Amino acid sequence: MRGEQLSDAIVYDKLHVLKKDFSGYIERNTVKVDANLPVFFGYVVSALESSFPHLGDDDYDEFIDSITFKILDASRNIADFDYVRRVKTNALRFKKMKNADQGINIVIGLRMVKAGDPVHGLEFLKNYALLDVKLGMALAHCYYTLSHREFRKDDESPAKNLRPGEMELLAREMLLKLAKTKPPINTLRQLDIDDPSFLEKIFWQMIFTGLEWFPDEIWFIETGLKNAVDTNDAAMRKRILEIGTERFYTNINILREMYYYHLENRDPASAAGVVNQLIKQYPHELEPIYLGLKLSLLTQKKMTYQGFRKLAVTNNIPAQIVDLFDFTFDLLNHEPKEAMARIAEFETEFPRFQYYAITLKYIASDLLSTDEARNKKARKVLLDSLENFSLLELQNRKALKSR
């Protein structure tokens, strides 16, 4: 299995290099490429088949899709729709899978949207809106753009202007459909383009438009957060969290995201505020207490830790979680003897977790090392491992209670 994964990684790296080489060639020779589309696509296919004779049909077709987008993106003929159709015809000729037109239609639709052509954008994207949130947002954006053209300024009456036109209604309908069906986001490989900034701009515009039209629909917040994390957009993550905590201040999912946001930004005081709010709002839930324990590990304050530990025991958090937090707290506070005694007790009390106790002992030896890099890495592994274990045990406890 390891060998297969490494092999796949090498193949994708080489594919990326080949795509980059072709992209550079297209940028430098766009006129020549446009004038000789069949020859150029033949050259692309020849390079693929000689370099990757065992490449799967899906990867092969997706490579053709990416090259097609690059040709359209670099060309000065994008406004000539006969040219666009020629590109499509030539690209389809070299694809292998039965649904070959899907990927090509998506990349053409995206290029039309980028070019400010919502009419043709709709034509190419309308059948694929639910494959990925960003395609749905692009489609909603096309409708929204067209809605501004529905009424001429010179004959618009104030009363008429208050009522949304057909295109705006379609945009609203598309956003509601996305919120209801909840398609995946950032999973479609045709969206993996060199410069996705135009698509990001459209996505955020429609997220905030959706929040304006449907202020009680939490899906826009959840999806915005997911995309902000996926794209490492700290500014948008902060903005969406601020809106989310203001509008949905009782929602545990939003508050949890805010808690982790504060932790990542080294703001334990704000994280503690979120924990206190969660405990007040969800007095019968174990997760807020767990989050308090986690926070006290990071601050390493004994009084804070003991307070949350007492709360955990009182509320019957699984004993194996409490014991492991005790072990971790001692370890992080440079009390190795106490920590190793605790892990030995844990191993005796919970023999079914012996495999995990052995692993933790190895991690502990690294964490106690004088090598700073080794120590830092072990600390992260320990905390991540404890979180995964604890959340799984809490989930199991919740599942047992619901039976």
C-alpha positions as CSV (number, residue, x, y, z in Angstrom):
1,M,0.0,0.0,0.0
2,R,2.8,2.4,0.9
3,G,4.5,1.7,-2.4
4,E,1.3,2.4,-4.4
5,Q,0.8,5.7,-2.6
6,L,4.4,6.8,-3.3
7,S,4.1,5.8,-6.9
8,D,0.9,7.9,-7.2
9,A,2.6,10.8,-5.6
10,I,5.4,10.6,-8.1
11,V,3.0,10.4,-11.0
12,Y,1.0,13.4,-9.9
13,D,4.2,15.4,-9.3
14,K,5.4,14.6,-12.9
15,L,1.9,15.4,-14.3
16,H,2.1,18.8,-12.5
17,V,5.5,19.5,-14.1
18,L,4.2,18.5,-17.5
19,K,1.1,20.7,-17.1
20,K,3.3,23.6,-16.1
21,D,5.5,23.1,-19.1
22,F,2.5,23.1,-21.4
23,S,1.0,26.2,-19.7
24,G,4.3,28.1,-20.2
25,Y,4.3,27.1,-23.9
26,I,0.7,28.2,-24.3
27,E,1.3,31.6,-22.7
28,R,4.3,32.2,-25.0
29,N,2.7,30.9,-28.2
30,T,-1.0,31.5,-27.8
31,V,-1.5,32.7,-31.4
32,K,0.3,29.7,-32.8
33,V,-1.7,27.3,-30.5
34,D,-5.0,28.9,-31.6
35,A,-4.1,28.5,-35.2
36,N,-3.2,24.9,-34.9
37,L,-5.5,23.4,-32.3
38,P,-5.7,19.8,-33.7
39,V,-1.9,19.7,-34.0
40,F,-1.3,21.1,-30.5
41,F,-3.8,18.7,-28.8
42,G,-2.2,15.8,-30.7
43,Y,1.2,16.9,-29.3
44,V,-0.3,17.0,-25.7
45,V,-1.7,13.5,-26.1
46,S,1.6,12.2,-27.5
47,A,3.4,13.6,-24.5
48,L,0.9,12.1,-22.1
49,E,1.0,8.6,-23.7
50,S,4.7,8.4,-23.9
51,S,5.4,9.7,-20.4
52,F,2.5,8.0,-18.6
53,P,1.5,4.9,-20.5
54,H,-0.4,3.5,-17.6
55,L,-2.3,6.7,-16.6
56,G,-5.9,6.2,-15.7
57,D,-8.6,7.5,-18.0
58,D,-9.9,9.9,-15.3
59,D,-6.4,11.5,-14.8
60,Y,-5.9,11.6,-18.5
61,D,-9.2,13.4,-19.2
62,E,-8.6,15.8,-16.3
63,F,-5.2,16.7,-17.8
64,I,-6.9,17.5,-21.1
65,D,-9.5,19.6,-19.2
66,S,-6.7,21.7,-17.5
67,I,-5.0,22.3,-20.9
68,T,-8.3,23.3,-22.4
69,F,-8.8,25.9,-19.7
70,K,-5.3,27.2,-20.2
71,I,-5.7,27.6,-24.0
72,L,-9.0,29.5,-23.4
73,D,-7.5,31.6,-20.6
74,A,-4.5,32.7,-22.6
75,S,-6.3,33.3,-25.9
76,R,-7.3,36.7,-27.2
77,N,-10.2,35.1,-29.1
78,I,-12.3,34.3,-26.0
79,A,-15.1,36.7,-27.2
80,D,-15.3,34.7,-30.5
81,F,-17.8,31.9,-29.7
82,D,-17.0,30.0,-32.9
83,Y,-13.4,29.8,-31.6
84,V,-14.6,28.5,-28.2
85,R,-16.6,25.8,-29.9
86,R,-13.6,24.8,-32.0
87,V,-11.5,24.4,-28.9
88,K,-14.3,22.2,-27.4
89,T,-14.5,20.0,-30.5
90,N,-10.8,19.4,-30.6
91,A,-10.5,18.8,-26.8
92,L,-13.4,16.2,-26.9
93,R,-11.8,14.4,-29.8
94,F,-8.9,13.4,-27.6
95,K,-10.7,12.5,-24.4
96,K,-11.4,8.9,-23.3
97,M,-14.3,8.6,-20.8
98,K,-18.0,8.4,-21.7
99,N,-18.8,11.7,-19.9
100,A,-16.0,13.5,-21.7
101,D,-18.1,16.6,-22.2
102,Q,-18.6,17.2,-18.5
103,G,-15.1,18.4,-17.7
104,I,-14.8,20.4,-20.9
105,N,-18.1,22.1,-20.3
106,I,-17.1,23.0,-16.8
107,V,-13.8,24.6,-17.8
108,I,-15.4,26.4,-20.7
109,G,-18.2,27.6,-18.4
110,L,-15.6,28.9,-15.8
111,R,-13.7,30.7,-18.5
112,M,-16.9,32.3,-19.7
113,V,-17.7,33.5,-16.2
114,K,-14.1,34.8,-15.8
115,A,-14.5,36.7,-19.1
116,G,-17.7,38.4,-17.8
117,D,-20.0,36.4,-20.1
118,P,-22.8,35.1,-17.8
119,V,-25.1,34.0,-20.7
120,H,-22.6,31.4,-22.0
121,G,-21.5,30.7,-18.5
122,L,-25.0,29.6,-17.7
123,E,-25.1,27.5,-20.9
124,F,-22.1,25.5,-20.0
125,L,-22.5,25.2,-16.2
126,K,-26.2,24.8,-15.6
127,N,-26.1,20.9,-15.6
128,Y,-23.2,20.7,-13.1
129,A,-24.2,23.2,-10.3
130,L,-24.5,20.6,-7.6
131,L,-21.2,18.8,-8.3
132,D,-19.3,21.4,-6.1
133,V,-20.5,24.5,-4.2
134,K,-18.2,26.7,-6.2
135,L,-19.9,25.7,-9.5
136,G,-23.3,26.4,-7.9
137,M,-22.0,29.8,-6.7
138,A,-20.7,30.6,-10.2
139,L,-24.1,29.7,-11.6
140,A,-25.9,31.9,-9.0
141,H,-23.5,34.7,-9.9
142,C,-24.4,34.4,-13.6
143,Y,-28.1,34.9,-12.7
144,Y,-27.3,37.7,-10.3
145,T,-25.2,39.5,-12.9
146,L,-28.0,39.2,-15.5
147,S,-30.5,40.5,-12.9
148,H,-28.8,43.9,-13.1
149,R,-29.6,44.0,-16.8
150,E,-33.3,43.1,-16.5
151,F,-34.6,46.7,-16.1
152,R,-33.5,49.8,-18.0
153,K,-32.8,52.7,-15.7
154,D,-34.7,55.2,-17.8
155,D,-38.1,53.4,-17.5
156,E,-37.8,51.9,-14.0
157,S,-40.3,53.0,-11.4
158,P,-39.5,53.0,-7.7
159,A,-42.2,50.4,-7.0
160,K,-41.0,48.1,-9.8
161,N,-37.4,48.4,-8.5
162,L,-38.4,47.0,-5.2
163,R,-39.4,43.7,-6.7
164,P,-36.7,41.2,-7.8
165,G,-36.8,40.2,-11.4
166,E,-36.7,36.7,-12.9
167,M,-32.9,36.5,-12.9
168,E,-32.6,37.5,-9.3
169,L,-35.3,35.0,-8.3
170,L,-33.3,32.3,-10.1
171,A,-30.1,33.4,-8.3
172,R,-32.0,33.2,-4.9
173,E,-33.4,29.8,-5.9
174,M,-29.9,28.5,-6.8
175,L,-28.5,29.6,-3.4
176,L,-31.4,28.0,-1.5
177,K,-30.9,24.8,-3.5
178,L,-27.2,24.7,-2.5
179,A,-28.1,25.3,1.1
180,K,-30.6,22.4,1.0
181,T,-28.6,19.9,-0.9
182,K,-25.2,20.8,0.7
183,P,-22.9,19.7,-2.1
184,P,-19.1,19.2,-1.5
185,I,-16.7,22.1,-1.8
186,N,-13.2,22.2,-3.3
187,T,-13.3,18.6,-4.4
188,L,-13.7,19.0,-8.2
189,R,-10.4,18.8,-10.0
190,Q,-11.5,21.1,-12.8
191,L,-11.5,23.9,-10.2
192,D,-7.7,23.4,-9.6
193,I,-6.6,26.2,-11.9
194,D,-3.5,28.4,-11.8
195,D,-5.2,31.5,-10.6
196,P,-8.5,30.8,-8.9
197,S,-8.9,34.4,-7.5
198,F,-11.8,35.2,-9.8
199,L,-13.6,32.1,-8.5
200,E,-12.9,33.0,-4.9
201,K,-14.2,36.5,-5.5
202,I,-17.4,35.1,-6.9
203,F,-17.8,32.6,-4.1
204,W,-17.5,35.2,-1.4
205,Q,-19.7,37.7,-3.2
206,M,-22.5,35.1,-3.3
207,I,-21.9,33.9,0.3
208,F,-22.4,37.5,1.6
209,T,-25.4,38.0,-0.9
210,G,-26.9,34.8,0.5
211,L,-26.4,36.0,4.1
212,E,-28.2,39.2,3.1
213,W,-31.1,37.5,1.4
214,F,-31.4,34.6,3.9
215,P,-30.0,35.9,7.2
216,D,-31.2,32.8,9.2
217,E,-29.6,30.2,6.9
218,I,-26.5,28.9,8.7
219,W,-25.3,26.9,5.7
220,F,-23.7,30.1,4.3
221,I,-21.6,30.5,7.5
222,E,-20.6,26.8,7.6
223,T,-19.6,26.8,3.9
224,G,-17.8,30.0,4.2
225,L,-15.8,28.7,7.1
226,K,-14.9,25.5,5.3
227,N,-13.7,27.4,2.3
228,A,-11.7,29.9,4.4
229,V,-9.9,27.0,6.1
230,D,-9.3,25.1,2.8
231,T,-7.8,28.2,1.1
232,N,-6.0,29.5,4.2
233,D,-7.9,32.8,4.0
234,A,-7.5,34.1,7.5
235,A,-9.2,37.4,6.9
236,M,-12.4,35.8,5.5
237,R,-12.4,33.2,8.3
238,K,-12.4,35.9,10.9
239,R,-15.1,37.9,9.1
240,I,-17.4,34.9,8.7
241,L,-16.8,33.8,12.4
242,E,-17.8,37.3,13.6
243,I,-21.0,37.2,11.6
244,G,-21.7,33.6,12.7
245,T,-21.2,34.3,16.4
246,E,-23.4,37.4,16.2
247,R,-26.3,35.7,14.3
248,F,-25.9,32.1,15.6
249,Y,-24.5,32.7,19.1
250,T,-26.2,29.6,20.5
251,N,-24.9,27.2,17.8
252,I,-22.3,24.8,19.2
253,N,-20.7,24.3,15.8
254,I,-20.0,28.0,15.2
255,L,-18.8,28.5,18.8
256,R,-16.5,25.5,18.5
257,E,-15.0,27.0,15.3
258,M,-14.5,30.3,17.2
259,Y,-12.8,28.4,20.1
260,Y,-10.3,26.8,17.7
261,Y,-9.8,30.1,15.9
262,H,-8.8,31.7,19.2
263,L,-6.4,28.8,20.0
264,E,-4.7,29.1,16.7
265,N,-4.2,32.8,17.2
266,R,-2.8,32.3,20.7
267,D,-5.6,34.1,22.4
268,P,-6.4,31.8,25.4
269,A,-8.5,34.5,27.2
270,S,-11.0,34.7,24.3
271,A,-11.0,30.9,24.0
272,A,-11.9,30.7,27.7
273,G,-14.8,33.0,27.1
274,V,-16.1,30.7,24.4
275,V,-15.7,27.7,26.7
276,N,-17.7,29.4,29.5
277,Q,-20.4,30.4,27.1
278,L,-20.6,26.8,25.8
279,I,-20.8,25.4,29.3
280,K,-23.7,27.8,30.2
281,Q,-25.6,27.1,27.0
282,Y,-25.0,23.3,27.0
283,P,-24.8,22.3,30.6
284,H,-25.6,18.6,29.8
285,E,-23.0,18.3,27.0
286,L,-19.5,16.9,27.6
287,E,-17.7,18.5,24.7
288,P,-17.6,22.0,26.3
289,I,-15.9,20.5,29.4
290,Y,-13.5,18.7,27.2
291,L,-12.6,21.9,25.4
292,G,-11.9,23.5,28.8
293,L,-9.6,20.6,29.7
294,K,-7.8,21.1,26.4
295,L,-7.4,24.8,27.0
296,S,-6.0,24.2,30.4
297,L,-3.4,21.9,29.0
298,L,-2.2,24.6,26.7
299,T,-2.1,27.3,29.4
300,Q,-0.6,24.8,31.9
301,K,-2.2,26.5,34.9
302,K,-2.8,24.0,37.6
303,M,-5.7,25.8,39.2
304,T,-7.5,26.1,35.9
305,Y,-6.8,22.4,35.1
306,Q,-8.1,21.2,38.4
307,G,-11.3,23.3,38.0
308,F,-12.1,21.7,34.7
309,R,-11.0,18.3,35.9
310,K,-13.5,18.5,38.8
311,L,-16.2,19.5,36.4
312,A,-15.3,16.6,34.1
313,V,-15.5,14.0,36.9
314,T,-18.8,15.5,38.2
315,N,-20.3,15.2,34.7
316,N,-19.1,11.7,34.2
317,I,-16.7,12.3,31.3
318,P,-15.2,8.8,30.5
319,A,-12.5,8.0,33.1
320,Q,-10.0,7.0,30.4
321,I,-10.1,10.6,29.0
322,V,-9.6,12.1,32.4
323,D,-6.7,9.8,33.2
324,L,-5.0,10.6,29.9
325,F,-5.4,14.3,30.5
326,D,-3.8,13.9,33.9
327,F,-0.9,12.1,32.3
328,T,-0.5,14.8,29.6
329,F,-0.8,17.6,32.1
330,D,2.0,16.2,34.3
331,L,4.2,15.6,31.2
332,L,3.8,19.1,29.9
333,N,4.5,20.5,33.3
334,H,7.8,18.7,33.5
335,E,6.8,16.1,36.1
336,P,7.9,12.9,34.2
337,K,7.8,10.6,37.2
338,E,4.2,11.4,38.0
339,A,3.3,11.2,34.3
340,M,4.8,7.8,33.8
341,A,3.1,6.5,37.0
342,R,-0.2,7.7,35.6
343,I,0.3,6.0,32.2
344,A,1.2,2.7,34.0
345,E,-2.1,3.0,36.0
346,F,-4.0,3.7,32.9
347,E,-2.5,0.6,31.2
348,T,-3.6,-1.5,34.2
349,E,-7.0,0.0,34.5
350,F,-7.8,-0.1,30.8
351,P,-6.1,-3.1,29.3
352,R,-8.1,-2.7,26.0
353,F,-6.1,0.5,25.4
354,Q,-2.7,-1.1,26.1
355,Y,-1.6,-0.5,22.5
356,Y,-2.2,3.2,22.9
357,A,-0.4,3.4,26.3
358,I,2.7,1.9,24.6
359,T,2.5,4.5,21.9
360,L,2.2,7.3,24.4
361,K,5.3,6.1,26.3
362,Y,7.3,6.4,23.1
363,I,5.9,9.9,22.5
364,A,6.7,10.8,26.1
365,S,10.4,9.8,25.7
366,D,10.6,12.1,22.7
367,L,8.8,15.0,24.5
368,L,11.3,14.7,27.4
369,S,14.3,14.9,25.0
370,T,16.7,17.8,25.2
371,D,16.5,18.1,21.4
372,E,14.2,21.1,20.9
373,A,13.0,20.1,17.4
374,R,12.2,16.5,18.6
375,N,10.5,17.9,21.7
376,K,8.3,20.3,19.7
377,K,7.3,17.6,17.2
378,A,6.4,15.1,20.1
379,R,4.3,17.7,21.8
380,K,2.2,18.3,18.7
381,V,1.8,14.5,18.1
382,L,0.8,14.0,21.7
383,L,-1.9,16.8,21.7
384,D,-3.3,15.7,18.3
385,S,-3.4,12.1,19.4
386,L,-5.1,13.0,22.7
387,E,-7.7,15.0,20.9
388,N,-8.5,12.3,18.4
389,F,-8.8,9.7,21.2
390,S,-11.0,11.9,23.4
391,L,-13.4,13.0,20.6
392,L,-13.8,9.4,19.5
393,E,-14.5,8.3,23.1
394,L,-17.0,11.1,23.6
395,Q,-18.7,10.2,20.3
396,N,-18.9,6.5,21.5
397,R,-20.4,7.6,24.8
398,K,-23.0,9.8,23.0
399,A,-23.9,6.9,20.7
400,L,-24.4,4.5,23.6
401,K,-26.7,7.0,25.4
402,S,-28.9,7.5,22.3
403,R,-29.6,3.8,22.0
